[in-house]
Amino acid sequence: MDIGYARVSTAKQDLDRQIDALRREGIPAKHIYVDKKSGSTTNRPGLHEALDQARNGDVIVVHTLDRLGRTVRDTLNLIHDLADRGVGVRNLADPIRVNSANPDDHMSQLAVVMLALFGQMERTYAIERAAHARAVAASKGKRIGRPSVVDPTKLGYAAHLRDEGHSISEIVKKTGITRSSLYRHLPPRPPRTLTAKKQQNA
């Protein structure tokens, strides 16, 4: 049995075009599940219901593959998970046609391989973009990660206490700053060379 799935990202968008395409494939309305949810959220009850209803030999049919997942990698993982259950996936309007329900269709299987390559490229580029953004921010002196919520005055007092020889435990008690925050936000100590050679020269 073919099971249709259609999704738009917001409640203001229209599902009609996707539903019409699925109906033209002979899928009755009662077997077409819909969501008005962003692809970035995992809370998509229509998709979950379609997947729950799918049985060995069934095919999930979508207008385009991006209706299934947020990224190519997400979609590919879903295709493989469904394949393990004997459930296929077929798209209608993408430039690359995928039909994982037919293992004897070599072109369809090639499309899945190409999808895997695109997914790996997508992941590689995302990692490179994130690394580049961190490097640019660091070169400009910007702190990477979540903004600090530590009081700068308390942090300055903590640095003073540390320079005076107080232990981290003592600084925690005196400032109220947690140990992990101290390790994260205290400026590094000036470098000290404690080698045997220095001891001999002293």
C-alpha positions in Angstrom: 0.0 0.0 0.0 1.1 3.6 -0.7 1.0 6.0 2.2 1.2 9.7 1.4 2.8 12.3 3.6 2.7 16.1 3.0 4.2 18.9 5.1 4.4 22.7 5.1 6.5 24.7 7.6 3.8 27.1 8.9 0.1 27.1 9.4 -0.3 29.9 6.8 1.1 27.7 4.0 -1.1 25.6 1.8 -0.9 21.8 1.6 -3.2 21.5 -1.5 -0.4 21.2 -4.1 1.3 18.3 -2.3 -2.0 16.6 -1.5 -3.2 16.9 -5.1 0.0 15.3 -6.4 -0.4 12.4 -4.0 -4.1 12.0 -4.9 -3.0 11.8 -8.6 -0.8 8.8 -7.6 -4.0 7.0 -6.5 -3.5 7.5 -2.8 -6.8 8.1 -1.0 -7.2 11.0 1.4 -7.5 8.7 4.4 -4.0 7.4 3.7 -2.4 10.8 3.3 -0.9 12.2 6.6 -0.1 15.9 6.9 1.8 18.3 9.2 2.1 22.0 9.4 5.4 21.9 11.2 8.9 23.1 10.5 11.2 20.3 9.4 13.6 21.2 12.2 11.2 20.0 14.8 10.9 16.3 15.8 7.3 16.9 16.9 5.6 16.0 13.6 2.5 13.8 14.6 1.5 13.3 10.9 4.8 11.8 10.0 4.9 9.7 13.1 1.4 8.3 12.3 2.4 7.6 8.7 5.5 5.7 9.9 3.5 3.8 12.5 0.9 2.7 9.9 3.5 1.5 7.4 4.0 -2.2 7.2 6.3 -4.5 5.3 5.8 -3.9 1.6 4.3 -0.5 2.0 5.8 2.7 0.4 5.9 6.2 1.9 5.2 8.7 -0.9 6.2 12.4 -0.7 6.1 15.2 -3.1 9.8 16.0 -2.4 12.2 14.4 -0.1 12.8 17.5 2.0 9.3 17.0 3.4 10.7 14.0 5.4 13.8 15.5 7.1 15.6 18.7 8.0 18.8 17.7 6.2 19.7 15.2 3.4 21.4 13.1 6.1 18.2 13.0 8.3 16.2 11.9 5.2 18.8 9.2 4.3 18.8 7.9 7.9 15.0 7.6 7.7 15.1 5.8 4.3 17.5 3.2 5.8 15.5 2.8 8.9 12.4 2.2 6.9 14.2 -0.2 4.6 15.1 -2.3 7.6 11.3 -2.7 8.2 10.7 -3.5 4.5 9.1 -0.1 3.9 10.1 1.9 0.8 10.2 5.6 0.1 9.3 7.3 -3.2 9.4 10.9 -4.2 7.4 12.6 -7.0 9.0 15.9 -8.0 12.7 16.0 -7.1 15.3 16.1 -9.9 16.7 12.9 -8.4 14.0 10.3 -8.2 14.2 7.9 -5.3 12.3 4.6 -5.0 13.9 2.5 -2.3 11.0 0.0 -2.5 12.4 -1.6 -5.6 15.9 -3.1 -5.0 16.0 -4.4 -8.6 15.8 -0.8 -9.9 19.5 0.0 -10.2 18.8 3.7 -11.1 16.7 4.1 -7.9 19.4 2.5 -5.8 22.0 4.8 -7.5 19.8 7.7 -6.5 20.0 6.6 -2.8 23.8 6.4 -3.1 23.9 9.9 -4.6 21.7 11.1 -1.7 24.2 9.6 0.7 27.1 11.5 -1.0 25.1 14.7 -0.8 24.4 14.0 2.9 28.1 13.6 3.6 28.9 16.8 1.7 26.3 18.7 3.6 27.7 17.5 6.9 31.3 18.3 5.9 30.3 21.8 4.7 28.4 22.4 7.9 31.4 21.5 10.1 33.7 23.7 8.0 31.3 26.6 8.2 31.1 26.3 12.0 34.9 26.0 12.4 35.4 29.0 10.2 32.8 31.1 12.2 34.6 30.1 15.5 38.0 31.0 14.1 36.8 34.4 12.9 35.1 35.1 16.2 38.2 34.1 18.1 40.4 36.3 15.9 38.2 39.3 16.8 38.5 38.5 20.5 34.9 37.3 20.9 34.1 34.6 23.4 32.9 31.4 21.7 29.8 29.7 23.0 27.0 30.8 25.3 27.2 34.3 26.7 28.7 34.6 30.2 26.3 35.2 33.1 29.1 35.7 35.6 29.2 39.1 37.3 32.4 40.8 36.0 33.0 42.4 39.4 32.8 39.0 41.1 35.1 37.5 38.4 37.6 40.3 39.0 37.5 39.6 42.8 38.0 35.9 42.1 41.1 36.6 39.9 42.5 38.7 42.7 41.9 36.0 45.3 43.6 33.4 43.1 46.6 35.7 42.6 46.7 36.0 46.4 47.1 32.2 46.7 43.6 31.2 47.6 42.4 27.8 46.6 39.5 27.3 44.2 37.3 26.0 47.0 38.0 29.1 49.0 37.2 31.3 46.0 33.9 29.5 45.5 32.9 30.2 49.1 33.9 33.8 49.0 32.4 34.7 45.6 29.5 32.3 45.1 30.7 31.5 41.6 30.6 27.8 40.8 33.8 25.8 40.3 33.0 25.1 36.7 32.4 28.8 36.0 35.6 29.7 37.6 37.5 27.3 35.4 35.7 28.6 32.4 36.0 32.3 32.9 39.1 33.0 35.0 41.9 34.5 32.9 44.8 32.1 32.6 47.7 32.5 35.0 50.9 34.1 33.7 53.2 31.4 32.3 55.8 30.1 34.8 58.8 28.0 34.0 59.6 25.6 36.8 62.4 23.5 35.4 65.6 22.1 36.9 67.6 24.6 34.9 65.8 27.5 36.4 66.3 26.1 39.9 70.1 25.8 39.3 70.3 29.5 38.1 68.4 30.8 41.1 
